[in-house]
Amino acid sequence: MSRYYTQQFCFDELDLPLDLASRGLHDPELLPHYLYRDDGMRAWRATSTYCRDMLKLFYGDDDDVASDTELQVKLEMFRM
């Protein structure tokens, strides 16, 4: 498990819209009433909106993120 997450894991695997599209499950006309997609996308949008709004409270732009030393240290730890 550790090897997978350090060598193979990609955050795109956690992207529900990309996952649905790659498996051909994203179109409601082709697959109506698919609750995993329908409910999952509602949760995805709500989570995305919440995260975006929270980040806007702390970071005004990309330079603010780049200059956040605590965040950069954590990113470096994750890359190891």
Buried (B, 14 or more C-beta within 10 A) or exposed (E): EEEEEEEEEEEEEEEBBEBBEEEEBBEEEEEEEBEEBEEBBEEBEEEEEEEEEEEEEEBEEEEEBEEBEEBEEEEEEEEE
